[in-house]
């Protein structure tokens, strides 16, 4: 791995950010006495800090690239082997910001958002340190207090460092069934991101010499990823926060798990209202309905084969996974063949991964029955999870103070989009 020192320009920008922190600290120390002029100055300081952070990130990227290109060819080749086709064979899974020309990496399954940050851009404080500093600033060192002030706003709350946020987002992606099934993750550079989708496939035809080419007009559409707020509250005792050696890891896991379950639910079953994304089940996708309007039991794996047929009939790619509830998974696991042996998946779906999550409900109403579940199968590479690489936390001291506990309000911004509805199929009305 290439290790290098920062340029004079970057050091100068970091020094200016340090001055901004000092000025911001003077404002936040006023507490409730912050005036409108203070608020305006603070906002301007934070805007300048954000611009400097972006400039530092760009400069570091250029410096690293220049240093790599100065290495011997064999060294460069070794370092660049990590950049290339992803696991699905895409030559470069990279998008471009049409306004700035900036390359935006789109993460496939198994790829890391945190890996995009340079090694020297490690966070100044971990999440456990930040929480302890919010509870009792005197319990941490000056570097942690400075990091807390730098990420704080006058109205309270703390913006977690980008590289630390990225590790939490990576943990969320590793837990979410839709991303494990193949859904792509795009780091949204702005609150609204527009992406193109193909609503209908083009067609080709043979032509004779000097004859006209038959027109084919694919239906192109546009999707807007909008960074909506996704929040959770985690309750902690003061003793746990002050004494636990693994507080940082425990907090990151708890936040990632909460966000992963909700991203799963919204990506599949979101209703598309009140800032909630429209889930794939509520889109115009293929459907295999069990029973005669009131749901029914799975007939082994035949219903999966019916779903596979629907996908193939729409010329969709082979499904990357099927996502189902634990109850449905248990029902399938207990299925037996004519000799009383566990039922084996037929060859057509023998390699189809079955993802299990409690985000799939077992209490949907179909006809007269309210104990039905759903199975979602398809090419999940046609699903996009948009995330803003920032996480904010706020301490809720008074809300649980009577039990010597406090709440940690955590929120991030994200959205979900589907590129190709025909690539998905739902099996509905699944009963035990």
One Martini backbone bead per residue (centre of mass of N, CA, C, O) as a GRO file, in nm:
protein
  432
    1UNK     BB    1   0.097   0.035   0.020
    2UNK     BB    2   0.060   0.374  -0.016
    3UNK     BB    3   0.272   0.617   0.145
    4UNK     BB    4   0.204   0.965   0.239
    5UNK     BB    5   0.239   1.296   0.245
    6UNK     BB    6   0.123   1.597   0.281
    7UNK     BB    7   0.064   1.881   0.146
    8UNK     BB    8   0.083   2.217   0.186
    9UNK     BB    9  -0.208   2.275   0.104
   10UNK     BB   10  -0.345   2.080   0.303
   11UNK     BB   11  -0.223   2.194   0.563
   12UNK     BB   12  -0.353   2.473   0.527
   13UNK     BB   13  -0.648   2.375   0.533
   14UNK     BB   14  -0.634   2.246   0.813
   15UNK     BB   15  -0.563   2.504   0.963
   16UNK     BB   16  -0.824   2.655   0.892
   17UNK     BB   17  -1.014   2.450   1.028
   18UNK     BB   18  -0.902   2.504   1.311
   19UNK     BB   19  -0.997   2.798   1.322
   20UNK     BB   20  -1.297   2.734   1.290
   21UNK     BB   21  -1.327   2.572   1.548
   22UNK     BB   22  -1.260   2.801   1.741
   23UNK     BB   23  -1.494   2.988   1.652
   24UNK     BB   24  -1.722   2.783   1.704
   25UNK     BB   25  -1.667   2.746   2.007
   26UNK     BB   26  -1.739   3.034   2.094
   27UNK     BB   27  -2.038   3.002   2.017
   28UNK     BB   28  -2.124   2.735   2.171
   29UNK     BB   29  -2.046   2.855   2.461
   30UNK     BB   30  -2.314   3.037   2.481
   31UNK     BB   31  -2.555   2.869   2.422
   32UNK     BB   32  -2.856   3.034   2.477
   33UNK     BB   33  -2.697   3.317   2.369
   34UNK     BB   34  -2.756   3.284   2.079
   35UNK     BB   35  -2.762   3.466   1.800
   36UNK     BB   36  -2.838   3.546   1.483
   37UNK     BB   37  -2.546   3.622   1.414
   38UNK     BB   38  -2.418   3.365   1.520
   39UNK     BB   39  -2.568   3.170   1.335
   40UNK     BB   40  -2.464   3.290   1.071
   41UNK     BB   41  -2.163   3.247   1.132
   42UNK     BB   42  -2.176   2.945   1.178
   43UNK     BB   43  -2.281   2.865   0.899
   44UNK     BB   44  -2.038   2.984   0.746
   45UNK     BB   45  -1.823   2.809   0.881
   46UNK     BB   46  -1.943   2.532   0.796
   47UNK     BB   47  -1.930   2.583   0.493
   48UNK     BB   48  -1.623   2.621   0.483
   49UNK     BB   49  -1.553   2.347   0.607
   50UNK     BB   50  -1.683   2.175   0.383
   51UNK     BB   51  -1.512   2.286   0.150
   52UNK     BB   52  -1.241   2.198   0.270
   53UNK     BB   53  -1.300   1.897   0.291
   54UNK     BB   54  -1.340   1.856  -0.013
   55UNK     BB   55  -1.061   1.964  -0.099
   56UNK     BB   56  -0.893   1.759   0.061
   57UNK     BB   57  -1.005   1.507  -0.075
   58UNK     BB   58  -0.920   1.581  -0.362
   59UNK     BB   59  -0.617   1.626  -0.310
   60UNK     BB   60  -0.555   1.344  -0.203
   61UNK     BB   61  -0.639   1.192  -0.459
   62UNK     BB   62  -0.428   1.326  -0.646
   63UNK     BB   63  -0.173   1.257  -0.485
   64UNK     BB   64  -0.205   0.950  -0.498
   65UNK     BB   65  -0.207   0.927  -0.806
   66UNK     BB   66   0.069   1.060  -0.858
   67UNK     BB   67   0.230   0.856  -0.688
   68UNK     BB   68   0.153   0.605  -0.847
   69UNK     BB   69   0.261   0.709  -1.132
   70UNK     BB   70   0.569   0.720  -1.014
   71UNK     BB   71   0.578   0.435  -1.029
   72UNK     BB   72   0.646   0.153  -1.128
   73UNK     BB   73   0.472  -0.043  -1.333
   74UNK     BB   74   0.446  -0.296  -1.146
   75UNK     BB   75   0.331  -0.133  -0.906
   76UNK     BB   76   0.084  -0.016  -1.043
   77UNK     BB   77  -0.050  -0.278  -1.117
   78UNK     BB   78  -0.090  -0.380  -0.829
   79UNK     BB   79  -0.262  -0.130  -0.729
   80UNK     BB   80  -0.492  -0.161  -0.979
   81UNK     BB   81  -0.636  -0.440  -0.940
   82UNK     BB   82  -0.882  -0.327  -0.762
   83UNK     BB   83  -0.953  -0.197  -1.043
   84UNK     BB   84  -1.262  -0.318  -1.186
   85UNK     BB   85  -1.435  -0.568  -1.214
   86UNK     BB   86  -1.697  -0.690  -1.086
   87UNK     BB   87  -1.883  -0.967  -0.994
   88UNK     BB   88  -2.075  -0.896  -1.267
   89UNK     BB   89  -1.872  -0.760  -1.502
   90UNK     BB   90  -1.840  -0.470  -1.463
   91UNK     BB   91  -1.595  -0.259  -1.560
   92UNK     BB   92  -1.738   0.023  -1.431
   93UNK     BB   93  -1.900   0.116  -1.128
   94UNK     BB   94  -1.953   0.428  -1.256
   95UNK     BB   95  -2.051   0.749  -1.199
   96UNK     BB   96  -2.166   1.085  -1.304
   97UNK     BB   97  -2.157   1.414  -1.229
   98UNK     BB   98  -2.302   1.643  -1.445
   99UNK     BB   99  -2.212   1.914  -1.289
  100UNK     BB  100  -1.892   1.826  -1.197
  101UNK     BB  101  -1.763   1.534  -1.304
  102UNK     BB  102  -1.782   1.347  -1.076
  103UNK     BB  103  -1.706   1.050  -0.946
  104UNK     BB  104  -1.940   0.777  -0.870
  105UNK     BB  105  -1.955   0.525  -0.664
  106UNK     BB  106  -2.094   0.198  -0.705
  107UNK     BB  107  -2.205  -0.038  -0.478
  108UNK     BB  108  -2.158  -0.361  -0.436
  109UNK     BB  109  -2.145  -0.653  -0.328
  110UNK     BB  110  -1.866  -0.634  -0.094
  111UNK     BB  111  -1.839  -0.337  -0.093
  112UNK     BB  112  -1.676  -0.026   0.023
  113UNK     BB  113  -1.707   0.291   0.154
  114UNK     BB  114  -1.455   0.322   0.345
  115UNK     BB  115  -1.237   0.259   0.114
  116UNK     BB  116  -1.253   0.561  -0.014
  117UNK     BB  117  -1.078   0.640   0.216
  118UNK     BB  118  -0.808   0.746   0.328
  119UNK     BB  119  -0.595   0.637   0.569
  120UNK     BB  120  -0.551   0.944   0.694
  121UNK     BB  121  -0.893   0.972   0.734
  122UNK     BB  122  -0.931   0.907   1.010
  123UNK     BB  123  -1.101   0.929   1.279
  124UNK     BB  124  -1.073   1.116   1.576
  125UNK     BB  125  -1.343   0.964   1.672
  126UNK     BB  126  -1.534   0.755   1.828
  127UNK     BB  127  -1.850   0.684   1.926
  128UNK     BB  128  -1.790   0.641   2.226
  129UNK     BB  129  -1.639   0.908   2.273
  130UNK     BB  130  -1.869   1.098   2.192
  131UNK     BB  131  -2.073   1.012   2.408
  132UNK     BB  132  -1.897   1.076   2.653
  133UNK     BB  133  -1.861   1.378   2.581
  134UNK     BB  134  -2.166   1.448   2.597
  135UNK     BB  135  -2.191   1.368   2.900
  136UNK     BB  136  -1.854   1.419   2.970
  137UNK     BB  137  -1.603   1.618   2.876
  138UNK     BB  138  -1.389   1.547   3.113
  139UNK     BB  139  -1.352   1.226   3.018
  140UNK     BB  140  -1.185   1.352   2.785
  141UNK     BB  141  -0.990   1.461   2.555
  142UNK     BB  142  -0.910   1.732   2.356
  143UNK     BB  143  -0.954   1.592   2.078
  144UNK     BB  144  -1.246   1.502   2.132
  145UNK     BB  145  -1.363   1.782   2.193
  146UNK     BB  146  -1.290   1.904   1.919
  147UNK     BB  147  -1.453   1.705   1.747
  148UNK     BB  148  -1.727   1.777   1.874
  149UNK     BB  149  -1.731   2.076   1.795
  150UNK     BB  150  -1.692   2.042   1.485
  151UNK     BB  151  -1.976   1.856   1.470
  152UNK     BB  152  -2.141   2.086   1.586
  153UNK     BB  153  -2.442   2.251   1.665
  154UNK     BB  154  -2.634   2.495   1.807
  155UNK     BB  155  -2.895   2.285   1.826
  156UNK     BB  156  -2.739   2.034   1.831
  157UNK     BB  157  -2.561   1.776   1.785
  158UNK     BB  158  -2.381   1.531   1.569
  159UNK     BB  159  -2.145   1.495   1.312
  160UNK     BB  160  -2.026   1.234   1.174
  161UNK     BB  161  -1.770   1.126   1.043
  162UNK     BB  162  -1.741   1.009   0.730
  163UNK     BB  163  -1.566   0.751   0.788
  164UNK     BB  164  -1.749   0.652   1.021
  165UNK     BB  165  -2.014   0.645   0.869
  166UNK     BB  166  -1.919   0.435   0.660
  167UNK     BB  167  -1.894   0.196   0.859
  168UNK     BB  168  -2.196   0.191   0.933
  169UNK     BB  169  -2.306   0.157   0.647
  170UNK     BB  170  -2.160  -0.110   0.594
  171UNK     BB  171  -2.304  -0.266   0.819
  172UNK     BB  172  -2.584  -0.227   0.706
  173UNK     BB  173  -2.531  -0.365   0.430
  174UNK     BB  174  -2.447  -0.645   0.555
  175UNK     BB  175  -2.747  -0.687   0.685
  176UNK     BB  176  -2.902  -0.633   0.441
  177UNK     BB  177  -3.077  -0.822   0.220
  178UNK     BB  178  -3.075  -0.649  -0.042
  179UNK     BB  179  -2.761  -0.621  -0.056
  180UNK     BB  180  -2.700  -0.929  -0.042
  181UNK     BB  181  -2.875  -0.964  -0.317
  182UNK     BB  182  -2.746  -0.684  -0.494
  183UNK     BB  183  -2.783  -0.411  -0.414
  184UNK     BB  184  -2.712  -0.089  -0.478
  185UNK     BB  185  -2.480   0.176  -0.378
  186UNK     BB  186  -2.526   0.533  -0.347
  187UNK     BB  187  -2.346   0.825  -0.305
  188UNK     BB  188  -2.494   1.117  -0.232
  189UNK     BB  189  -2.405   1.446  -0.318
  190UNK     BB  190  -2.711   1.510  -0.287
  191UNK     BB  191  -3.044   1.528  -0.196
  192UNK     BB  192  -3.080   1.517  -0.517
  193UNK     BB  193  -3.106   1.238  -0.753
  194UNK     BB  194  -3.074   1.171  -1.096
  195UNK     BB  195  -3.197   0.885  -1.279
  196UNK     BB  196  -3.199   0.649  -1.521
  197UNK     BB  197  -3.460   0.461  -1.693
  198UNK     BB  198  -3.590   0.159  -1.837
  199UNK     BB  199  -3.925   0.094  -1.940
  200UNK     BB  200  -3.827  -0.015  -2.230
  201UNK     BB  201  -3.740  -0.223  -2.481
  202UNK     BB  202  -3.560  -0.252  -2.742
  203UNK     BB  203  -3.551  -0.310  -3.100
  204UNK     BB  204  -3.468  -0.532  -3.368
  205UNK     BB  205  -3.402  -0.543  -3.736
  206UNK     BB  206  -3.416  -0.642  -4.046
  207UNK     BB  207  -3.254  -0.530  -4.358
  208UNK     BB  208  -3.245  -0.408  -4.659
  209UNK     BB  209  -3.123  -0.266  -4.920
  210UNK     BB  210  -3.205   0.074  -4.887
  211UNK     BB  211  -3.365   0.045  -4.636
  212UNK     BB  212  -3.538   0.109  -4.373
  213UNK     BB  213  -3.523   0.166  -4.037
  214UNK     BB  214  -3.673   0.052  -3.779
  215UNK     BB  215  -3.825   0.184  -3.524
  216UNK     BB  216  -3.706   0.231  -3.180
  217UNK     BB  217  -3.880   0.319  -2.866
  218UNK     BB  218  -3.767   0.359  -2.581
  219UNK     BB  219  -3.871   0.395  -2.243
  220UNK     BB  220  -3.775   0.668  -2.080
  221UNK     BB  221  -3.679   0.750  -1.747
  222UNK     BB  222  -3.705   0.905  -1.415
  223UNK     BB  223  -3.519   0.918  -1.113
  224UNK     BB  224  -3.558   1.026  -0.766
  225UNK     BB  225  -3.334   1.071  -0.524
  226UNK     BB  226  -3.430   1.116  -0.179
  227UNK     BB  227  -3.316   1.248   0.126
  228UNK     BB  228  -3.443   1.084   0.374
  229UNK     BB  229  -3.536   1.031   0.697
  230UNK     BB  230  -3.355   0.810   0.930
  231UNK     BB  231  -3.456   0.681   1.253
  232UNK     BB  232  -3.322   0.631   1.597
  233UNK     BB  233  -3.352   0.496   1.936
  234UNK     BB  234  -3.107   0.459   2.198
  235UNK     BB  235  -3.081   0.299   2.502
  236UNK     BB  236  -2.888   0.409   2.796
  237UNK     BB  237  -2.678   0.375   3.045
  238UNK     BB  238  -2.443   0.543   3.219
  239UNK     BB  239  -2.272   0.302   3.305
  240UNK     BB  240  -2.230   0.184   3.027
  241UNK     BB  241  -2.096   0.434   2.895
  242UNK     BB  242  -1.855   0.462   3.110
  243UNK     BB  243  -1.752   0.129   3.129
  244UNK     BB  244  -1.748   0.031   2.841
  245UNK     BB  245  -1.513  -0.101   2.616
  246UNK     BB  246  -1.742  -0.169   2.363
  247UNK     BB  247  -1.920   0.080   2.278
  248UNK     BB  248  -1.857   0.136   1.983
  249UNK     BB  249  -1.941  -0.139   1.863
  250UNK     BB  250  -2.227  -0.154   1.985
  251UNK     BB  251  -2.337   0.101   1.847
  252UNK     BB  252  -2.283   0.031   1.552
  253UNK     BB  253  -2.453  -0.228   1.553
  254UNK     BB  254  -2.725  -0.106   1.642
  255UNK     BB  255  -2.759   0.097   1.413
  256UNK     BB  256  -2.726  -0.096   1.174
  257UNK     BB  257  -2.964  -0.283   1.243
  258UNK     BB  258  -3.194  -0.076   1.240
  259UNK     BB  259  -3.146   0.025   0.948
  260UNK     BB  260  -3.156  -0.245   0.797
  261UNK     BB  261  -3.449  -0.327   0.861
  262UNK     BB  262  -3.577  -0.067   0.732
  263UNK     BB  263  -3.458  -0.088   0.450
  264UNK     BB  264  -3.581  -0.355   0.386
  265UNK     BB  265  -3.877  -0.281   0.423
  266UNK     BB  266  -3.888  -0.033   0.228
  267UNK     BB  267  -3.772  -0.174  -0.031
  268UNK     BB  268  -4.030  -0.375  -0.030
  269UNK     BB  269  -4.294  -0.217   0.158
  270UNK     BB  270  -4.315   0.058   0.079
  271UNK     BB  271  -4.566   0.327   0.020
  272UNK     BB  272  -4.475   0.626  -0.079
  273UNK     BB  273  -4.520   0.787   0.201
  274UNK     BB  274  -4.412   0.998   0.429
  275UNK     BB  275  -4.097   0.963   0.325
  276UNK     BB  276  -4.146   0.684   0.201
  277UNK     BB  277  -4.058   0.451   0.015
  278UNK     BB  278  -4.109   0.259  -0.274
  279UNK     BB  279  -4.166  -0.055  -0.286
  280UNK     BB  280  -4.146  -0.331  -0.488
  281UNK     BB  281  -4.427  -0.460  -0.412
  282UNK     BB  282  -4.577  -0.166  -0.492
  283UNK     BB  283  -4.521  -0.235  -0.772
  284UNK     BB  284  -4.523  -0.327  -1.123
  285UNK     BB  285  -4.497  -0.646  -1.076
  286UNK     BB  286  -4.468  -0.954  -1.061
  287UNK     BB  287  -4.710  -1.236  -0.998
  288UNK     BB  288  -4.773  -1.490  -0.742
  289UNK     BB  289  -5.079  -1.638  -0.645
  290UNK     BB  290  -5.209  -1.783  -0.378
  291UNK     BB  291  -5.476  -1.936  -0.432
  292UNK     BB  292  -5.830  -1.788  -0.426
  293UNK     BB  293  -5.777  -1.491  -0.268
  294UNK     BB  294  -5.673  -1.629   0.041
  295UNK     BB  295  -5.448  -1.794   0.000
  296UNK     BB  296  -5.160  -2.027   0.063
  297UNK     BB  297  -4.966  -2.297   0.018
  298UNK     BB  298  -4.679  -2.425  -0.045
  299UNK     BB  299  -4.560  -2.620  -0.336
  300UNK     BB  300  -4.290  -2.609  -0.262
  301UNK     BB  301  -4.104  -2.494  -0.557
  302UNK     BB  302  -4.318  -2.415  -0.776
  303UNK     BB  303  -4.354  -2.106  -0.717
  304UNK     BB  304  -4.069  -2.030  -0.802
  305UNK     BB  305  -4.097  -2.127  -1.094
  306UNK     BB  306  -4.321  -1.931  -1.166
  307UNK     BB  307  -4.153  -1.677  -1.113
  308UNK     BB  308  -3.929  -1.742  -1.318
  309UNK     BB  309  -4.111  -1.734  -1.563
  310UNK     BB  310  -4.196  -1.435  -1.543
  311UNK     BB  311  -3.909  -1.323  -1.581
  312UNK     BB  312  -3.841  -1.461  -1.853
  313UNK     BB  313  -4.088  -1.338  -2.012
  314UNK     BB  314  -3.932  -1.040  -1.959
  315UNK     BB  315  -3.617  -1.069  -2.005
  316UNK     BB  316  -3.486  -1.121  -1.746
  317UNK     BB  317  -3.272  -1.176  -1.528
  318UNK     BB  318  -3.153  -1.373  -1.318
  319UNK     BB  319  -3.192  -1.430  -1.007
  320UNK     BB  320  -3.015  -1.344  -0.702
  321UNK     BB  321  -3.282  -1.371  -0.513
  322UNK     BB  322  -3.468  -1.465  -0.216
  323UNK     BB  323  -3.710  -1.312   0.005
  324UNK     BB  324  -3.788  -1.415   0.347
  325UNK     BB  325  -3.931  -1.541   0.609
  326UNK     BB  326  -3.884  -1.744   0.877
  327UNK     BB  327  -4.151  -1.899   0.843
  328UNK     BB  328  -4.113  -1.979   0.545
  329UNK     BB  329  -3.842  -2.121   0.583
  330UNK     BB  330  -3.948  -2.341   0.772
  331UNK     BB  331  -4.153  -2.463   0.578
  332UNK     BB  332  -3.945  -2.550   0.364
  333UNK     BB  333  -3.758  -2.723   0.551
  334UNK     BB  334  -4.011  -2.934   0.609
  335UNK     BB  335  -4.014  -3.044   0.344
  336UNK     BB  336  -4.117  -3.343   0.170
  337UNK     BB  337  -4.091  -3.619   0.011
  338UNK     BB  338  -4.208  -3.937  -0.071
  339UNK     BB  339  -3.964  -4.048   0.144
  340UNK     BB  340  -3.916  -3.823   0.379
  341UNK     BB  341  -3.729  -3.621   0.253
  342UNK     BB  342  -3.578  -3.354   0.194
  343UNK     BB  343  -3.636  -3.103  -0.009
  344UNK     BB  344  -3.524  -3.038  -0.332
  345UNK     BB  345  -3.404  -2.825  -0.537
  346UNK     BB  346  -3.435  -2.743  -0.837
  347UNK     BB  347  -3.212  -2.668  -1.083
  348UNK     BB  348  -3.317  -2.372  -1.157
  349UNK     BB  349  -3.282  -2.303  -0.813
  350UNK     BB  350  -3.026  -2.423  -0.668
  351UNK     BB  351  -2.857  -2.123  -0.665
  352UNK     BB  352  -3.073  -1.975  -0.500
  353UNK     BB  353  -3.080  -1.746  -0.275
  354UNK     BB  354  -3.193  -1.737   0.073
  355UNK     BB  355  -3.332  -1.466   0.232
  356UNK     BB  356  -3.356  -1.379   0.581
  357UNK     BB  357  -3.628  -1.174   0.729
  358UNK     BB  358  -3.822  -0.971   0.953
  359UNK     BB  359  -3.919  -0.759   0.726
  360UNK     BB  360  -4.109  -0.987   0.661
  361UNK     BB  361  -4.432  -1.032   0.682
  362UNK     BB  362  -4.712  -1.244   0.849
  363UNK     BB  363  -4.981  -1.013   0.842
  364UNK     BB  364  -5.116  -1.021   0.578
  365UNK     BB  365  -5.391  -0.935   0.374
  366UNK     BB  366  -5.586  -1.204   0.211
  367UNK     BB  367  -5.882  -1.157   0.204
  368UNK     BB  368  -5.974  -1.341   0.495
  369UNK     BB  369  -5.663  -1.332   0.554
  370UNK     BB  370  -5.400  -1.229   0.821
  371UNK     BB  371  -5.143  -1.467   0.763
  372UNK     BB  372  -4.960  -1.341   0.538
  373UNK     BB  373  -4.702  -1.369   0.297
  374UNK     BB  374  -4.385  -1.285   0.128
  375UNK     BB  375  -4.203  -1.320  -0.182
  376UNK     BB  376  -3.887  -1.195  -0.303
  377UNK     BB  377  -3.784  -1.192  -0.647
  378UNK     BB  378  -3.466  -1.120  -0.819
  379UNK     BB  379  -3.276  -0.854  -0.960
  380UNK     BB  380  -3.108  -0.656  -0.726
  381UNK     BB  381  -2.933  -0.477  -0.927
  382UNK     BB  382  -3.213  -0.299  -0.982
  383UNK     BB  383  -3.136  -0.175  -0.704
  384UNK     BB  384  -3.135   0.140  -0.518
  385UNK     BB  385  -2.922   0.279  -0.261
  386UNK     BB  386  -2.947   0.587  -0.115
  387UNK     BB  387  -2.677   0.779   0.041
  388UNK     BB  388  -2.567   0.978   0.303
  389UNK     BB  389  -2.236   1.039   0.436
  390UNK     BB  390  -2.418   1.092   0.712
  391UNK     BB  391  -2.427   1.113   1.075
  392UNK     BB  392  -2.660   1.182   1.335
  393UNK     BB  393  -2.643   1.290   1.682
  394UNK     BB  394  -2.848   1.286   1.990
  395UNK     BB  395  -2.899   1.384   2.318
  396UNK     BB  396  -3.131   1.235   2.562
  397UNK     BB  397  -3.159   1.321   2.891
  398UNK     BB  398  -3.457   1.376   3.010
  399UNK     BB  399  -3.641   1.141   2.905
  400UNK     BB  400  -3.457   0.910   3.103
  401UNK     BB  401  -3.360   1.024   3.391
  402UNK     BB  402  -3.529   0.854   3.611
  403UNK     BB  403  -3.328   0.588   3.512
  404UNK     BB  404  -3.038   0.668   3.438
  405UNK     BB  405  -3.090   0.751   3.137
  406UNK     BB  406  -3.043   0.759   2.774
  407UNK     BB  407  -3.072   0.896   2.453
  408UNK     BB  408  -2.997   0.800   2.106
  409UNK     BB  409  -3.024   1.004   1.837
  410UNK     BB  410  -3.044   0.866   1.506
  411UNK     BB  411  -2.952   0.999   1.175
  412UNK     BB  412  -3.032   0.962   0.828
  413UNK     BB  413  -3.003   0.958   0.464
  414UNK     BB  414  -3.244   0.806   0.231
  415UNK     BB  415  -3.309   0.576  -0.054
  416UNK     BB  416  -3.527   0.414  -0.304
  417UNK     BB  417  -3.478   0.228  -0.616
  418UNK     BB  418  -3.607   0.116  -0.940
  419UNK     BB  419  -3.499   0.028  -1.266
  420UNK     BB  420  -3.668  -0.269  -1.306
  421UNK     BB  421  -3.962  -0.418  -1.262
  422UNK     BB  422  -3.931  -0.693  -1.438
  423UNK     BB  423  -3.700  -0.809  -1.224
  424UNK     BB  424  -3.964  -0.876  -1.048
  425UNK     BB  425  -4.116  -1.100  -0.794
  426UNK     BB  426  -4.422  -1.194  -0.629
  427UNK     BB  427  -4.520  -1.402  -0.355
  428UNK     BB  428  -4.847  -1.440  -0.250
  429UNK     BB  429  -5.025  -1.573   0.019
  430UNK     BB  430  -4.841  -1.699   0.246
  431UNK     BB  431  -4.897  -1.996   0.420
  432UNK     BB  432  -4.901  -2.259   0.674
   0.00000   0.00000   0.00000
